[in-house]
Amino acid sequence: MTTGSFGHVLVVDDEPVLAGVVASYLERAGFSTTITGNGVEAVELARTEDPTVVILDLGLPGLDGVEVCRKIRTFSDCYLIMLTARTDEIDVLIGLSVGADDYVTKPFSARELVARVQTMLRRPRTGGTAERPVRRFGQLEVDADARDARVGGAPLDLTPTEFDLLSVLSERPRLAFSRHQLIETIWGDVGTGDEHLVDVHIANLRRKLGDGPTQQRYIVTVRGVGYRMGQG
C-alpha cells in the first residue's frame, strides 16, 4: 500500500495494466492505493484497510463484482464505483441495486475516473460551522451533520449516495428536483449524466424507508419533473 493524503482507494480489476494506470493517476492526485484482481482478497482488503473509495470491476473471475459489492456493503459505507465493459443495462442496475454509488463504462479515461473520485469526496458533509437542526418528516428524522437517518427511532443503513440524496431532498422539502439537478448536485460536472442512476438510488432509498412506487410517504415522484420530499 502506498501513502497519500487525500484518502485511500482500493482498485479491484483483473487487468493489471489498467489497474496500474488507474492507481498511478490516483497517486499523482494525492491518494494512497491498493490493487488486487481477486474478488475474495478485495473483500478482505476492504475490511482490513477501510478504504475511502473502492473502484470495482463488475466482470471479475470467480467472485464477481456484484457479489464483492454485496459483501463489502455488509460492513462498509465507503464510496464504491463499478467498472463495466458490458453493454447490458441490467448488469449496471444490478450493481447499483446492491450498493454501488456510481459506474463507469470501459473504455474510460483514467483522468475522468480520478475526477469522479475527487467529486465524490467533495460532496458537502456540513453546511458550515453552525449546527443544523434535525429534519423531521413524520417518523423520519434526518440529521445531516451526523449523517444519520432514522425511521421510528431505528437507524437506516444507507450508502453514502443514498444519504446524500436524502439530505439534498430534505434540505429543501418544498422543491421538486429534476433528475438532472440531482445529478449535478450529487455527482457534479463529471457525473455520468445517466438519469437512470437517480431512479435506481431513489428506488433503493424508498425500499429502506419502507416506501414503494404506490406508497410515497417520504419521497414523492413529481410527474414530468423528478422528486421531492413528502411529509411522512
mmCIF file of the C-alpha atoms, coordinates in Angstrom:
data_MODEL
# 
_entry.id   MODEL 
# 
loop_
_atom_site.group_PDB 
_atom_site.id 
_atom_site.type_symbol 
_atom_site.label_atom_id 
_atom_site.label_alt_id 
_atom_site.label_comp_id 
_atom_site.label_asym_id 
_atom_site.label_entity_id 
_atom_site.label_seq_id 
_atom_site.pdbx_PDB_ins_code 
_atom_site.Cartn_x 
_atom_site.Cartn_y 
_atom_site.Cartn_z 
_atom_site.occupancy 
_atom_site.B_iso_or_equiv 
_atom_site.pdbx_formal_charge 
_atom_site.auth_seq_id 
_atom_site.auth_comp_id 
_atom_site.auth_asym_id 
_atom_site.auth_atom_id 
_atom_site.pdbx_PDB_model_num 
ATOM 1   C CA . MET A 1 1   ? 0.000   0.000   0.000   1.00 0.00 ? 1   MET A CA 1 
ATOM 2   C CA . THR A 1 2   ? 1.369   3.397   -0.975  1.00 0.00 ? 2   THR A CA 1 
ATOM 3   C CA . THR A 1 3   ? 0.999   6.531   1.104   1.00 0.00 ? 3   THR A CA 1 
ATOM 4   C CA . GLY A 1 4   ? -1.218  9.501   0.279   1.00 0.00 ? 4   GLY A CA 1 
ATOM 5   C CA . SER A 1 5   ? -3.032  12.372  1.923   1.00 0.00 ? 5   SER A CA 1 
ATOM 6   C CA . PHE A 1 6   ? -6.493  12.580  0.341   1.00 0.00 ? 6   PHE A CA 1 
ATOM 7   C CA . GLY A 1 7   ? -7.859  9.162   1.192   1.00 0.00 ? 7   GLY A CA 1 
ATOM 8   C CA . HIS A 1 8   ? -7.252  5.532   0.354   1.00 0.00 ? 8   HIS A CA 1 
ATOM 9   C CA . VAL A 1 9   ? -8.606  3.855   -2.795  1.00 0.00 ? 9   VAL A CA 1 
ATOM 10  C CA . LEU A 1 10  ? -8.859  0.106   -3.319  1.00 0.00 ? 10  LEU A CA 1 
ATOM 11  C CA . VAL A 1 11  ? -8.635  -0.681  -7.052  1.00 0.00 ? 11  VAL A CA 1 
ATOM 12  C CA . VAL A 1 12  ? -10.108 -4.087  -7.916  1.00 0.00 ? 12  VAL A CA 1 
ATOM 13  C CA . ASP A 1 13  ? -9.565  -5.202  -11.520 1.00 0.00 ? 13  ASP A CA 1 
ATOM 14  C CA . ASP A 1 14  ? -8.113  -8.367  -13.037 1.00 0.00 ? 14  ASP A CA 1 
ATOM 15  C CA . GLU A 1 15  ? -6.446  -6.367  -15.847 1.00 0.00 ? 15  GLU A CA 1 
ATOM 16  C CA . PRO A 1 16  ? -3.091  -5.495  -14.198 1.00 0.00 ? 16  PRO A CA 1 
ATOM 17  C CA . VAL A 1 17  ? -2.130  -2.829  -16.731 1.00 0.00 ? 17  VAL A CA 1 
ATOM 18  C CA . LEU A 1 18  ? -5.443  -0.991  -16.415 1.00 0.00 ? 18  LEU A CA 1 
ATOM 19  C CA . ALA A 1 19  ? -5.415  -1.252  -12.615 1.00 0.00 ? 19  ALA A CA 1 
ATOM 20  C CA . GLY A 1 20  ? -1.849  0.075   -12.559 1.00 0.00 ? 20  GLY A CA 1 
ATOM 21  C CA . VAL A 1 21  ? -2.717  3.064   -14.744 1.00 0.00 ? 21  VAL A CA 1 
ATOM 22  C CA . VAL A 1 22  ? -5.721  3.942   -12.574 1.00 0.00 ? 22  VAL A CA 1 
ATOM 23  C CA . ALA A 1 23  ? -3.656  3.623   -9.391  1.00 0.00 ? 23  ALA A CA 1 
ATOM 24  C CA . SER A 1 24  ? -0.884  5.767   -10.879 1.00 0.00 ? 24  SER A CA 1 
ATOM 25  C CA . TYR A 1 25  ? -3.304  8.589   -11.704 1.00 0.00 ? 25  TYR A CA 1 
ATOM 26  C CA . LEU A 1 26  ? -4.862  8.359   -8.229  1.00 0.00 ? 26  LEU A CA 1 
ATOM 27  C CA . GLU A 1 27  ? -1.454  8.511   -6.542  1.00 0.00 ? 27  GLU A CA 1 
ATOM 28  C CA . ARG A 1 28  ? -0.491  11.569  -8.577  1.00 0.00 ? 28  ARG A CA 1 
ATOM 29  C CA . ALA A 1 29  ? -3.703  13.184  -7.315  1.00 0.00 ? 29  ALA A CA 1 
ATOM 30  C CA . GLY A 1 30  ? -2.659  12.523  -3.704  1.00 0.00 ? 30  GLY A CA 1 
ATOM 31  C CA . PHE A 1 31  ? -4.468  9.270   -2.889  1.00 0.00 ? 31  PHE A CA 1 
ATOM 32  C CA . SER A 1 32  ? -2.997  6.096   -1.469  1.00 0.00 ? 32  SER A CA 1 
ATOM 33  C CA . THR A 1 33  ? -3.895  2.897   -3.323  1.00 0.00 ? 33  THR A CA 1 
ATOM 34  C CA . THR A 1 34  ? -4.008  -0.857  -3.102  1.00 0.00 ? 34  THR A CA 1 
ATOM 35  C CA . ILE A 1 35  ? -4.515  -3.065  -6.166  1.00 0.00 ? 35  ILE A CA 1 
ATOM 36  C CA . THR A 1 36  ? -6.000  -6.558  -6.380  1.00 0.00 ? 36  THR A CA 1 
ATOM 37  C CA . GLY A 1 37  ? -7.531  -8.609  -9.151  1.00 0.00 ? 37  GLY A CA 1 
ATOM 38  C CA . ASN A 1 38  ? -9.132  -11.139 -6.837  1.00 0.00 ? 38  ASN A CA 1 
ATOM 39  C CA . GLY A 1 39  ? -12.669 -10.711 -5.509  1.00 0.00 ? 39  GLY A CA 1 
ATOM 40  C CA . VAL A 1 40  ? -12.153 -12.678 -2.286  1.00 0.00 ? 40  VAL A CA 1 
ATOM 41  C CA . GLU A 1 41  ? -8.990  -10.709 -1.499  1.00 0.00 ? 41  GLU A CA 1 
ATOM 42  C CA . ALA A 1 42  ? -10.828 -7.476  -2.327  1.00 0.00 ? 42  ALA A CA 1 
ATOM 43  C CA . VAL A 1 43  ? -13.402 -8.161  0.377   1.00 0.00 ? 43  VAL A CA 1 
ATOM 44  C CA . GLU A 1 44  ? -10.675 -8.834  2.943   1.00 0.00 ? 44  GLU A CA 1 
ATOM 45  C CA . LEU A 1 45  ? -8.703  -5.731  1.935   1.00 0.00 ? 45  LEU A CA 1 
ATOM 46  C CA . ALA A 1 46  ? -11.853 -3.616  2.190   1.00 0.00 ? 46  ALA A CA 1 
ATOM 47  C CA . ARG A 1 47  ? -12.329 -4.976  5.699   1.00 0.00 ? 47  ARG A CA 1 
ATOM 48  C CA . THR A 1 48  ? -8.750  -4.526  6.915   1.00 0.00 ? 48  THR A CA 1 
ATOM 49  C CA . GLU A 1 49  ? -7.749  -1.309  5.113   1.00 0.00 ? 49  GLU A CA 1 
ATOM 50  C CA . ASP A 1 50  ? -11.062 0.555   5.428   1.00 0.00 ? 50  ASP A CA 1 
ATOM 51  C CA . PRO A 1 51  ? -10.705 2.396   2.079   1.00 0.00 ? 51  PRO A CA 1 
ATOM 52  C CA . THR A 1 52  ? -12.401 5.709   1.395   1.00 0.00 ? 52  THR A CA 1 
ATOM 53  C CA . VAL A 1 53  ? -13.335 4.559   -2.120  1.00 0.00 ? 53  VAL A CA 1 
ATOM 54  C CA . VAL A 1 54  ? -13.448 1.177   -3.853  1.00 0.00 ? 54  VAL A CA 1 
ATOM 55  C CA . ILE A 1 55  ? -13.139 1.053   -7.657  1.00 0.00 ? 55  ILE A CA 1 
ATOM 56  C CA . LEU A 1 56  ? -14.519 -2.356  -8.555  1.00 0.00 ? 56  LEU A CA 1 
ATOM 57  C CA . ASP A 1 57  ? -14.621 -4.199  -11.882 1.00 0.00 ? 57  ASP A CA 1 
ATOM 58  C CA . LEU A 1 58  ? -18.002 -5.832  -12.450 1.00 0.00 ? 58  LEU A CA 1 
ATOM 59  C CA . GLY A 1 59  ? -16.563 -8.682  -14.520 1.00 0.00 ? 59  GLY A CA 1 
ATOM 60  C CA . LEU A 1 60  ? -14.120 -10.259 -12.073 1.00 0.00 ? 60  LEU A CA 1 
ATOM 61  C CA . PRO A 1 61  ? -13.486 -14.003 -12.450 1.00 0.00 ? 61  PRO A CA 1 
ATOM 62  C CA . GLY A 1 62  ? -14.675 -16.226 -9.633  1.00 0.00 ? 62  GLY A CA 1 
ATOM 63  C CA . LEU A 1 63  ? -16.343 -13.925 -7.118  1.00 0.00 ? 63  LEU A CA 1 
ATOM 64  C CA . ASP A 1 64  ? -17.752 -11.282 -9.442  1.00 0.00 ? 64  ASP A CA 1 
ATOM 65  C CA . GLY A 1 65  ? -18.071 -7.558  -8.763  1.00 0.00 ? 65  GLY A CA 1 
ATOM 66  C CA . VAL A 1 66  ? -21.744 -7.708  -7.801  1.00 0.00 ? 66  VAL A CA 1 
ATOM 67  C CA . GLU A 1 67  ? -21.062 -10.264 -5.076  1.00 0.00 ? 67  GLU A CA 1 
ATOM 68  C CA . VAL A 1 68  ? -17.957 -8.391  -3.906  1.00 0.00 ? 68  VAL A CA 1 
ATOM 69  C CA . CYS A 1 69  ? -20.037 -5.213  -3.644  1.00 0.00 ? 69  CYS A CA 1 
ATOM 70  C CA . ARG A 1 70  ? -22.767 -7.043  -1.753  1.00 0.00 ? 70  ARG A CA 1 
ATOM 71  C CA . LYS A 1 71  ? -20.253 -8.398  0.767   1.00 0.00 ? 71  LYS A CA 1 
ATOM 72  C CA . ILE A 1 72  ? -18.466 -5.055  1.234   1.00 0.00 ? 72  ILE A CA 1 
ATOM 73  C CA . ARG A 1 73  ? -21.786 -3.342  1.921   1.00 0.00 ? 73  ARG A CA 1 
ATOM 74  C CA . THR A 1 74  ? -22.347 -5.616  4.932   1.00 0.00 ? 74  THR A CA 1 
ATOM 75  C CA . PHE A 1 75  ? -19.543 -3.826  6.823   1.00 0.00 ? 75  PHE A CA 1 
ATOM 76  C CA . SER A 1 76  ? -18.515 -0.650  4.957   1.00 0.00 ? 76  SER A CA 1 
ATOM 77  C CA . ASP A 1 77  ? -20.185 2.566   3.768   1.00 0.00 ? 77  ASP A CA 1 
ATOM 78  C CA . CYS A 1 78  ? -17.249 3.586   1.559   1.00 0.00 ? 78  CYS A CA 1 
ATOM 79  C CA . TYR A 1 79  ? -17.945 5.137   -1.816  1.00 0.00 ? 79  TYR A CA 1 
ATOM 80  C CA . LEU A 1 80  ? -17.999 2.433   -4.479  1.00 0.00 ? 80  LEU A CA 1 
ATOM 81  C CA . ILE A 1 81  ? -17.620 2.904   -8.242  1.00 0.00 ? 81  ILE A CA 1 
ATOM 82  C CA . MET A 1 82  ? -18.340 -0.024  -10.564 1.00 0.00 ? 82  MET A CA 1 
ATOM 83  C CA . LEU A 1 83  ? -16.304 -0.532  -13.760 1.00 0.00 ? 83  LEU A CA 1 
ATOM 84  C CA . THR A 1 84  ? -18.127 -2.398  -16.505 1.00 0.00 ? 84  THR A CA 1 
ATOM 85  C CA . ALA A 1 85  ? -17.328 -3.433  -20.064 1.00 0.00 ? 85  ALA A CA 1 
ATOM 86  C CA . ARG A 1 86  ? -20.841 -4.787  -20.503 1.00 0.00 ? 86  ARG A CA 1 
ATOM 87  C CA . THR A 1 87  ? -23.441 -3.008  -22.585 1.00 0.00 ? 87  THR A CA 1 
ATOM 88  C CA . ASP A 1 88  ? -26.426 -4.720  -20.976 1.00 0.00 ? 88  ASP A CA 1 
ATOM 89  C CA . GLU A 1 89  ? -28.151 -2.123  -18.783 1.00 0.00 ? 89  GLU A CA 1 
ATOM 90  C CA . ILE A 1 90  ? -29.437 -4.792  -16.391 1.00 0.00 ? 90  ILE A CA 1 
ATOM 91  C CA . ASP A 1 91  ? -25.878 -5.517  -15.207 1.00 0.00 ? 91  ASP A CA 1 
ATOM 92  C CA . VAL A 1 92  ? -25.396 -1.865  -14.280 1.00 0.00 ? 92  VAL A CA 1 
ATOM 93  C CA . LEU A 1 93  ? -28.744 -1.761  -12.492 1.00 0.00 ? 93  LEU A CA 1 
ATOM 94  C CA . ILE A 1 94  ? -27.862 -4.897  -10.506 1.00 0.00 ? 94  ILE A CA 1 
ATOM 95  C CA . GLY A 1 95  ? -24.569 -3.310  -9.444  1.00 0.00 ? 95  GLY A CA 1 
ATOM 96  C CA . LEU A 1 96  ? -26.342 -0.166  -8.268  1.00 0.00 ? 96  LEU A CA 1 
ATOM 97  C CA . SER A 1 97  ? -29.059 -2.150  -6.505  1.00 0.00 ? 97  SER A CA 1 
ATOM 98  C CA . VAL A 1 98  ? -26.521 -3.921  -4.260  1.00 0.00 ? 98  VAL A CA 1 
ATOM 99  C CA . GLY A 1 99  ? -24.913 -0.669  -3.141  1.00 0.00 ? 99  GLY A CA 1 
ATOM 100 C CA . ALA A 1 100 ? -22.634 0.829   -5.809  1.00 0.00 ? 100 ALA A CA 1 
ATOM 101 C CA . ASP A 1 101 ? -22.678 4.637   -5.854  1.00 0.00 ? 101 ASP A CA 1 
ATOM 102 C CA . ASP A 1 102 ? -21.717 5.180   -9.483  1.00 0.00 ? 102 ASP A CA 1 
ATOM 103 C CA . TYR A 1 103 ? -20.474 3.313   -12.543 1.00 0.00 ? 103 TYR A CA 1 
ATOM 104 C CA . VAL A 1 104 ? -18.022 3.903   -15.380 1.00 0.00 ? 104 VAL A CA 1 
ATOM 105 C CA . THR A 1 105 ? -18.168 2.062   -18.708 1.00 0.00 ? 105 THR A CA 1 
ATOM 106 C CA . LYS A 1 106 ? -14.984 0.700   -20.246 1.00 0.00 ? 106 LYS A CA 1 
ATOM 107 C CA . PRO A 1 107 ? -13.045 2.029   -22.087 1.00 0.00 ? 107 PRO A CA 1 
ATOM 108 C CA . PHE A 1 108 ? -12.745 5.141   -19.954 1.00 0.00 ? 108 PHE A CA 1 
ATOM 109 C CA . SER A 1 109 ? -10.310 7.944   -19.229 1.00 0.00 ? 109 SER A CA 1 
ATOM 110 C CA . ALA A 1 110 ? -8.307  7.353   -16.048 1.00 0.00 ? 110 ALA A CA 1 
ATOM 111 C CA . ARG A 1 111 ? -8.238  11.123  -15.593 1.00 0.00 ? 111 ARG A CA 1 
ATOM 112 C CA . GLU A 1 112 ? -12.046 11.276  -15.695 1.00 0.00 ? 112 GLU A CA 1 
ATOM 113 C CA . LEU A 1 113 ? -12.269 8.425   -13.194 1.00 0.00 ? 113 LEU A CA 1 
ATOM 114 C CA . VAL A 1 114 ? -9.981  10.293  -10.786 1.00 0.00 ? 114 VAL A CA 1 
ATOM 115 C CA . ALA A 1 115 ? -12.129 13.402  -11.257 1.00 0.00 ? 115 ALA A CA 1 
ATOM 116 C CA . ARG A 1 116 ? -15.205 11.386  -10.283 1.00 0.00 ? 116 ARG A CA 1 
ATOM 117 C CA . VAL A 1 117 ? -13.473 10.147  -7.143  1.00 0.00 ? 117 VAL A CA 1 
ATOM 118 C CA . GLN A 1 118 ? -12.486 13.699  -6.226  1.00 0.00 ? 118 GLN A CA 1 
ATOM 119 C CA . THR A 1 119 ? -16.036 14.934  -6.844  1.00 0.00 ? 119 THR A CA 1 
ATOM 120 C CA . MET A 1 120 ? -17.485 12.226  -4.601  1.00 0.00 ? 120 MET A CA 1 
ATOM 121 C CA . LEU A 1 121 ? -15.163 13.201  -1.767  1.00 0.00 ? 121 LEU A CA 1 
ATOM 122 C CA . ARG A 1 122 ? -16.025 16.889  -2.165  1.00 0.00 ? 122 ARG A CA 1 
ATOM 123 C CA . ARG A 1 123 ? -19.707 16.313  -1.582  1.00 0.00 ? 123 ARG A CA 1 
ATOM 124 C CA . PRO A 1 124 ? -20.727 18.693  1.206   1.00 0.00 ? 124 PRO A CA 1 
ATOM 125 C CA . ARG A 1 125 ? -20.874 16.992  4.584   1.00 0.00 ? 125 ARG A CA 1 
ATOM 126 C CA . THR A 1 126 ? -21.871 20.039  6.610   1.00 0.00 ? 126 THR A CA 1 
ATOM 127 C CA . GLY A 1 127 ? -23.487 23.345  5.883   1.00 0.00 ? 127 GLY A CA 1 
ATOM 128 C CA . GLY A 1 128 ? -20.791 25.424  7.598   1.00 0.00 ? 128 GLY A CA 1 
ATOM 129 C CA . THR A 1 129 ? -19.871 25.940  11.226  1.00 0.00 ? 129 THR A CA 1 
ATOM 130 C CA . ALA A 1 130 ? -23.419 26.391  12.515  1.00 0.00 ? 130 ALA A CA 1 
ATOM 131 C CA . GLU A 1 131 ? -25.113 23.234  13.724  1.00 0.00 ? 131 GLU A CA 1 
ATOM 132 C CA . ARG A 1 132 ? -28.180 22.400  11.657  1.00 0.00 ? 132 ARG A CA 1 
ATOM 133 C CA . PRO A 1 133 ? -31.403 21.163  13.235  1.00 0.00 ? 133 PRO A CA 1 
ATOM 134 C CA . VAL A 1 134 ? -32.600 17.609  12.747  1.00 0.00 ? 134 VAL A CA 1 
ATOM 135 C CA . ARG A 1 135 ? -35.171 17.482  9.947   1.00 0.00 ? 135 ARG A CA 1 
ATOM 136 C CA . ARG A 1 136 ? -38.399 15.591  10.681  1.00 0.00 ? 136 ARG A CA 1 
ATOM 137 C CA . PHE A 1 137 ? -40.954 14.182  8.272   1.00 0.00 ? 137 PHE A CA 1 
ATOM 138 C CA . GLY A 1 138 ? -43.458 12.066  10.170  1.00 0.00 ? 138 GLY A CA 1 
ATOM 139 C CA . GLN A 1 139 ? -41.475 9.143   11.598  1.00 0.00 ? 139 GLN A CA 1 
ATOM 140 C CA . LEU A 1 140 ? -38.367 10.039  9.566   1.00 0.00 ? 140 LEU A CA 1 
ATOM 141 C CA . GLU A 1 141 ? -35.528 12.038  11.148  1.00 0.00 ? 141 GLU A CA 1 
ATOM 142 C CA . VAL A 1 142 ? -32.561 13.267  9.101   1.00 0.00 ? 142 VAL A CA 1 
ATOM 143 C CA . ASP A 1 143 ? -29.502 14.606  10.928  1.00 0.00 ? 143 ASP A CA 1 
ATOM 144 C CA . ALA A 1 144 ? -27.359 15.985  8.098   1.00 0.00 ? 144 ALA A CA 1 
ATOM 145 C CA . ASP A 1 145 ? -24.413 16.935  10.336  1.00 0.00 ? 145 ASP A CA 1 
ATOM 146 C CA . ALA A 1 146 ? -24.191 13.492  11.935  1.00 0.00 ? 146 ALA A CA 1 
ATOM 147 C CA . ARG A 1 147 ? -25.076 11.771  8.633   1.00 0.00 ? 147 ARG A CA 1 
ATOM 148 C CA . ASP A 1 148 ? -27.725 9.831   10.486  1.00 0.00 ? 148 ASP A CA 1 
ATOM 149 C CA . ALA A 1 149 ? -31.240 8.955   9.338   1.00 0.00 ? 149 ALA A CA 1 
ATOM 150 C CA . ARG A 1 150 ? -33.865 7.108   11.385  1.00 0.00 ? 150 ARG A CA 1 
ATOM 151 C CA . VAL A 1 151 ? -37.446 5.939   10.944  1.00 0.00 ? 151 VAL A CA 1 
ATOM 152 C CA . GLY A 1 152 ? -39.357 5.494   14.179  1.00 0.00 ? 152 GLY A CA 1 
ATOM 153 C CA . GLY A 1 153 ? -36.049 5.766   16.058  1.00 0.00 ? 153 GLY A CA 1 
ATOM 154 C CA . ALA A 1 154 ? -34.482 2.861   14.150  1.00 0.00 ? 154 ALA A CA 1 
ATOM 155 C CA . PRO A 1 155 ? -31.297 3.785   12.230  1.00 0.00 ? 155 PRO A CA 1 
ATOM 156 C CA . LEU A 1 156 ? -31.312 3.351   8.459   1.00 0.00 ? 156 LEU A CA 1 
ATOM 157 C CA . ASP A 1 157 ? -28.396 1.551   6.822   1.00 0.00 ? 157 ASP A CA 1 
ATOM 158 C CA . LEU A 1 158 ? -27.831 3.914   3.892   1.00 0.00 ? 158 LEU A CA 1 
ATOM 159 C CA . THR A 1 159 ? -24.976 4.054   1.403   1.00 0.00 ? 159 THR A CA 1 
ATOM 160 C CA . PRO A 1 160 ? -23.193 7.423   1.112   1.00 0.00 ? 160 PRO A CA 1 
ATOM 161 C CA . THR A 1 161 ? -25.069 8.271   -2.084  1.00 0.00 ? 161 THR A CA 1 
ATOM 162 C CA . GLU A 1 162 ? -28.441 7.272   -0.636  1.00 0.00 ? 162 GLU A CA 1 
ATOM 163 C CA . PHE A 1 163 ? -27.820 9.550   2.338   1.00 0.00 ? 163 PHE A CA 1 
ATOM 164 C CA . ASP A 1 164 ? -26.662 12.373  0.068   1.00 0.00 ? 164 ASP A CA 1 
ATOM 165 C CA . LEU A 1 165 ? -29.892 12.107  -1.942  1.00 0.00 ? 165 LEU A CA 1 
ATOM 166 C CA . LEU A 1 166 ? -31.992 12.120  1.217   1.00 0.00 ? 166 LEU A CA 1 
ATOM 167 C CA . SER A 1 167 ? -30.049 15.077  2.607   1.00 0.00 ? 167 SER A CA 1 
ATOM 168 C CA . VAL A 1 168 ? -30.459 17.140  -0.573  1.00 0.00 ? 168 VAL A CA 1 
ATOM 169 C CA . LEU A 1 169 ? -34.186 16.437  -0.835  1.00 0.00 ? 169 LEU A CA 1 
ATOM 170 C CA . SER A 1 170 ? -34.866 17.045  2.865   1.00 0.00 ? 170 SER A CA 1 
ATOM 171 C CA . GLU A 1 171 ? -32.910 20.302  2.950   1.00 0.00 ? 171 GLU A CA 1 
ATOM 172 C CA . ARG A 1 172 ? -35.427 21.935  0.586   1.00 0.00 ? 172 ARG A CA 1 
ATOM 173 C CA . PRO A 1 173 ? -38.565 19.826  1.067   1.00 0.00 ? 173 PRO A CA 1 
ATOM 174 C CA . ARG A 1 174 ? -40.879 22.081  -0.930  1.00 0.00 ? 174 ARG A CA 1 
ATOM 175 C CA . LEU A 1 175 ? -38.668 21.970  -4.025  1.00 0.00 ? 175 LEU A CA 1 
ATOM 176 C CA . ALA A 1 176 ? -39.246 19.394  -6.761  1.00 0.00 ? 176 ALA A CA 1 
ATOM 177 C CA . PHE A 1 177 ? -35.778 18.396  -8.013  1.00 0.00 ? 177 PHE A CA 1 
ATOM 178 C CA . SER A 1 178 ? -35.304 17.213  -11.569 1.00 0.00 ? 178 SER A CA 1 
ATOM 179 C CA . ARG A 1 179 ? -33.102 14.185  -12.111 1.00 0.00 ? 179 ARG A CA 1 
ATOM 180 C CA . HIS A 1 180 ? -30.595 16.447  -13.852 1.00 0.00 ? 180 HIS A CA 1 
ATOM 181 C CA . GLN A 1 181 ? -30.487 18.778  -10.829 1.00 0.00 ? 181 GLN A CA 1 
ATOM 182 C CA . LEU A 1 182 ? -29.833 15.817  -8.527  1.00 0.00 ? 182 LEU A CA 1 
ATOM 183 C CA . ILE A 1 183 ? -27.048 14.525  -10.784 1.00 0.00 ? 183 ILE A CA 1 
ATOM 184 C CA . GLU A 1 184 ? -25.389 17.952  -10.845 1.00 0.00 ? 184 GLU A CA 1 
ATOM 185 C CA . THR A 1 185 ? -25.744 18.406  -7.077  1.00 0.00 ? 185 THR A CA 1 
ATOM 186 C CA . ILE A 1 186 ? -24.525 14.968  -6.029  1.00 0.00 ? 186 ILE A CA 1 
ATOM 187 C CA . TRP A 1 187 ? -22.310 13.657  -8.830  1.00 0.00 ? 187 TRP A CA 1 
ATOM 188 C CA . GLY A 1 188 ? -21.063 17.030  -10.081 1.00 0.00 ? 188 GLY A CA 1 
ATOM 189 C CA . ASP A 1 189 ? -19.913 18.102  -13.541 1.00 0.00 ? 189 ASP A CA 1 
ATOM 190 C CA . VAL A 1 190 ? -18.140 14.786  -14.159 1.00 0.00 ? 190 VAL A CA 1 
ATOM 191 C CA . GLY A 1 191 ? -21.237 12.753  -13.337 1.00 0.00 ? 191 GLY A CA 1 
ATOM 192 C CA . THR A 1 192 ? -22.449 10.063  -15.688 1.00 0.00 ? 192 THR A CA 1 
ATOM 193 C CA . GLY A 1 193 ? -25.452 12.069  -16.876 1.00 0.00 ? 193 GLY A CA 1 
ATOM 194 C CA . ASP A 1 194 ? -27.491 8.841   -16.851 1.00 0.00 ? 194 ASP A CA 1 
ATOM 195 C CA . GLU A 1 195 ? -30.805 9.730   -15.212 1.00 0.00 ? 195 GLU A CA 1 
ATOM 196 C CA . HIS A 1 196 ? -31.456 6.028   -14.535 1.00 0.00 ? 196 HIS A CA 1 
ATOM 197 C CA . LEU A 1 197 ? -28.740 6.334   -11.897 1.00 0.00 ? 197 LEU A CA 1 
ATOM 198 C CA . VAL A 1 198 ? -31.007 8.639   -9.873  1.00 0.00 ? 198 VAL A CA 1 
ATOM 199 C CA . ASP A 1 199 ? -34.041 6.387   -10.299 1.00 0.00 ? 199 ASP A CA 1 
ATOM 200 C CA . VAL A 1 200 ? -32.195 3.296   -9.052  1.00 0.00 ? 200 VAL A CA 1 
ATOM 201 C CA . HIS A 1 201 ? -30.819 5.070   -5.971  1.00 0.00 ? 201 HIS A CA 1 
ATOM 202 C CA . ILE A 1 202 ? -34.265 6.549   -5.227  1.00 0.00 ? 202 ILE A CA 1 
ATOM 203 C CA . ALA A 1 203 ? -35.823 3.068   -5.513  1.00 0.00 ? 203 ALA A CA 1 
ATOM 204 C CA . ASN A 1 204 ? -33.215 1.665   -3.088  1.00 0.00 ? 204 ASN A CA 1 
ATOM 205 C CA . LEU A 1 205 ? -33.767 4.583   -0.705  1.00 0.00 ? 205 LEU A CA 1 
ATOM 206 C CA . ARG A 1 206 ? -37.551 4.172   -0.797  1.00 0.00 ? 206 ARG A CA 1 
ATOM 207 C CA . ARG A 1 207 ? -37.224 0.472   -0.017  1.00 0.00 ? 207 ARG A CA 1 
ATOM 208 C CA . LYS A 1 208 ? -35.111 1.227   3.054   1.00 0.00 ? 208 LYS A CA 1 
ATOM 209 C CA . LEU A 1 209 ? -37.594 3.912   4.130   1.00 0.00 ? 209 LEU A CA 1 
ATOM 210 C CA . GLY A 1 210 ? -40.439 1.380   3.846   1.00 0.00 ? 210 GLY A CA 1 
ATOM 211 C CA . ASP A 1 211 ? -41.919 3.166   0.833   1.00 0.00 ? 211 ASP A CA 1 
ATOM 212 C CA . GLY A 1 212 ? -42.679 1.939   -2.668  1.00 0.00 ? 212 GLY A CA 1 
ATOM 213 C CA . PRO A 1 213 ? -43.912 3.182   -6.045  1.00 0.00 ? 213 PRO A CA 1 
ATOM 214 C CA . THR A 1 214 ? -47.502 3.418   -4.796  1.00 0.00 ? 214 THR A CA 1 
ATOM 215 C CA . GLN A 1 215 ? -46.830 4.328   -1.149  1.00 0.00 ? 215 GLN A CA 1 
ATOM 216 C CA . GLN A 1 216 ? -44.769 7.517   -1.259  1.00 0.00 ? 216 GLN A CA 1 
ATOM 217 C CA . ARG A 1 217 ? -44.721 8.864   2.290   1.00 0.00 ? 217 ARG A CA 1 
ATOM 218 C CA . TYR A 1 218 ? -41.183 10.250  2.267   1.00 0.00 ? 218 TYR A CA 1 
ATOM 219 C CA . ILE A 1 219 ? -40.070 10.616  -1.357  1.00 0.00 ? 219 ILE A CA 1 
ATOM 220 C CA . VAL A 1 220 ? -42.729 11.722  -3.824  1.00 0.00 ? 220 VAL A CA 1 
ATOM 221 C CA . THR A 1 221 ? -42.488 11.377  -7.601  1.00 0.00 ? 221 THR A CA 1 
ATOM 222 C CA . VAL A 1 222 ? -43.438 14.630  -9.324  1.00 0.00 ? 222 VAL A CA 1 
ATOM 223 C CA . ARG A 1 223 ? -44.643 13.574  -12.753 1.00 0.00 ? 223 ARG A CA 1 
ATOM 224 C CA . GLY A 1 224 ? -42.683 15.181  -15.570 1.00 0.00 ? 224 GLY A CA 1 
ATOM 225 C CA . VAL A 1 225 ? -40.186 16.747  -13.146 1.00 0.00 ? 225 VAL A CA 1 
ATOM 226 C CA . GLY A 1 226 ? -38.458 14.403  -10.700 1.00 0.00 ? 226 GLY A CA 1 
ATOM 227 C CA . TYR A 1 227 ? -38.680 14.012  -6.914  1.00 0.00 ? 227 TYR A CA 1 
ATOM 228 C CA . ARG A 1 228 ? -39.395 15.955  -3.734  1.00 0.00 ? 228 ARG A CA 1 
ATOM 229 C CA . MET A 1 229 ? -39.777 15.156  -0.038  1.00 0.00 ? 229 MET A CA 1 
ATOM 230 C CA . GLY A 1 230 ? -43.103 14.011  1.350   1.00 0.00 ? 230 GLY A CA 1 
ATOM 231 C CA . GLN A 1 231 ? -44.335 14.739  4.851   1.00 0.00 ? 231 GLN A CA 1 
ATOM 232 C CA . GLY A 1 232 ? -44.416 11.144  6.032   1.00 0.00 ? 232 GLY A CA 1 
# 
